[in-house]
Amino acid sequence: MGRAIPYDFRRKIVRERLEGKSFEEIAANLGFPATARGVRKVYSRHETRGEEGLQTDFKKNGRKAQYTDEEMWAAIEALRAGRQRGANYIFSLRCSQGEPTPSERTMQRKWKALGTNRSKGGVKKRENVLAQKPHEVWEADGKEQMKMATGEEVTWMNVADKASGADLFAELFPPE
């Protein structure tokens, strides 16, 4: 897909065409990557629409929203009311109730723009708990499929006291 020809170049195309230059000649002299066909289209738009034809039609590009602002705000309020629910839940709920609603992705983009979106769920990191005295906090650690010098793969489990570092239990798998 080609780039849009800037407005200044569009004005230059019209001016040079009115001076009698050919489309090919104008395209070659522009100093901007444009084809004779592109130059012809710009001039044709100017002939049919006048000065307005030199403006881009970007505002007419793309789909029209299939929802109103009221419907979007209703979806935002649904998000605020049920903080644990995401766009897919709200979308399916509103659709099952027969209410017009924007797509899940549209809601997510709008919520992000408004700053009302929530971060994705997942496991929250716990703070590192420091033990004050022995036997207060224990730590379990496991290693899987560790290759030994003999080539054998083993797994082990270790349970240690966080305060003293003493091992309570260690088990090697497969048992020897």
C-alpha positions in Angstrom: 0.0 0.0 0.0 1.4 3.3 -1.0 1.9 6.4 1.1 -0.4 9.4 0.9 0.9 12.2 -1.2 1.4 15.2 1.1 -0.8 18.3 0.6 2.1 20.5 -0.6 2.9 18.0 -3.3 -0.8 17.8 -4.3 -0.9 21.5 -4.8 2.3 21.3 -6.9 0.8 18.5 -9.1 -2.2 20.7 -9.9 -0.1 23.8 -10.5 2.3 21.9 -12.9 -0.6 20.2 -14.7 -2.3 23.6 -15.3 1.1 24.7 -16.8 0.7 21.9 -19.4 3.0 19.2 -18.1 2.2 15.5 -18.5 1.4 13.2 -15.6 4.6 11.2 -16.2 6.7 14.4 -16.3 5.1 15.6 -13.0 5.7 12.3 -11.3 9.3 12.2 -12.4 9.9 15.8 -11.2 8.1 15.6 -7.8 11.1 14.4 -5.8 8.6 12.2 -4.0 7.9 8.6 -4.8 4.7 8.9 -6.9 3.6 7.2 -10.0 1.9 8.8 -13.0 -1.3 7.0 -12.0 -1.1 8.5 -8.5 -0.5 12.0 -10.0 -3.5 11.4 -12.4 -5.7 10.5 -9.4 -4.8 13.6 -7.5 -5.5 15.8 -10.4 -8.8 14.1 -11.2 -10.0 14.6 -7.6 -9.1 18.3 -7.9 -11.1 18.5 -11.2 -14.2 16.9 -9.7 -14.1 18.3 -6.1 -12.0 21.4 -6.4 -9.8 22.4 -3.5 -11.6 19.9 -1.2 -10.3 17.1 -3.4 -6.7 17.9 -2.4 -7.5 16.9 1.2 -7.1 13.3 2.3 -10.1 11.2 3.2 -8.6 9.5 6.2 -11.6 10.3 8.3 -13.7 8.1 6.0 -11.3 5.2 6.4 -12.2 2.2 8.6 -15.3 0.9 10.2 -17.9 2.9 12.0 -18.5 2.2 15.6 -21.3 -0.3 16.1 -22.1 1.0 19.6 -23.0 4.3 21.1 -21.2 6.2 23.9 -24.0 5.2 26.3 -23.4 1.5 25.5 -19.7 1.9 26.1 -20.2 3.7 29.4 -22.6 0.9 30.4 -19.9 -1.6 29.8 -17.4 0.6 31.8 -19.8 0.7 34.7 -20.2 -3.1 34.5 -16.4 -3.3 34.8 -16.4 -1.1 37.9 -19.3 -3.0 39.5 -17.6 -6.4 39.1 -13.9 -5.7 39.6 -13.0 -9.4 39.2 -14.5 -9.7 35.8 -12.9 -8.9 32.5 -14.0 -7.8 29.1 -14.8 -11.3 27.9 -17.2 -11.9 30.8 -18.9 -8.5 30.5 -19.2 -9.0 26.7 -20.8 -12.5 27.1 -23.1 -11.3 29.9 -24.4 -8.3 28.0 -24.8 -10.3 24.8 -26.7 -13.0 26.6 -29.1 -10.3 28.0 -29.6 -9.0 24.5 -27.9 -5.7 25.1 -25.9 -4.1 22.3 -22.2 -4.0 23.4 -18.8 -3.3 21.9 -16.4 -6.1 21.2 -14.1 -7.4 24.0 -11.0 -5.9 22.4 -12.8 -2.5 21.9 -13.7 -2.5 25.6 -10.2 -3.3 26.6 -8.7 -0.5 24.4 -11.3 2.0 25.7 -10.7 1.0 29.4 -6.9 1.3 28.9 -7.3 4.8 27.4 -9.5 5.8 30.3 -7.2 4.2 32.9 -9.9 2.0 34.2 -8.5 -1.3 33.0 -7.1 -3.7 35.6 -3.9 -5.6 35.2 -4.0 -9.3 34.3 -4.5 -11.7 37.1 -2.0 -14.3 38.1 -0.1 -15.3 41.1 1.0 -12.4 43.1 4.5 -12.5 44.5 4.7 -12.9 48.2 7.1 -10.9 50.2 10.1 -12.8 51.4 9.4 -13.8 55.0 12.4 -13.7 57.3 12.4 -16.0 60.3 13.3 -14.5 63.7 14.0 -17.8 65.5 14.5 -21.5 64.5 11.5 -23.6 63.4 9.4 -20.5 62.7 9.6 -20.7 58.9 10.5 -23.7 56.8 11.4 -23.8 53.1 10.8 -26.7 50.7 12.9 -26.9 47.6 12.9 -29.5 44.9 15.1 -30.2 41.9 14.0 -32.4 39.0 15.9 -34.4 36.5 19.3 -33.3 37.5 22.0 -35.2 35.6 24.6 -36.8 37.8 28.3 -37.5 36.8 27.3 -41.1 36.1 24.7 -39.9 33.6 21.8 -40.9 35.7 19.0 -38.4 36.2 17.7 -37.8 39.7 15.2 -35.7 41.5 15.5 -34.6 45.1 13.4 -32.8 47.7 14.9 -30.7 50.5 13.2 -29.1 53.6 15.2 -26.6 55.5 14.8 -24.2 58.4 15.0 -20.5 57.2 16.4 -19.1 60.4 19.3 -21.6 61.0 19.6 -23.1 57.5 19.5 -26.6 59.0 18.1 -29.4 56.8 15.1 -31.2 58.2 14.6 -33.7 55.4 16.2 -34.6 52.1 14.9 -37.4 49.8 16.6 -38.6 46.6 14.5 -40.1 43.8 14.9 -42.7 42.4 15.8 -44.4 45.7 19.1 -46.2 45.7 
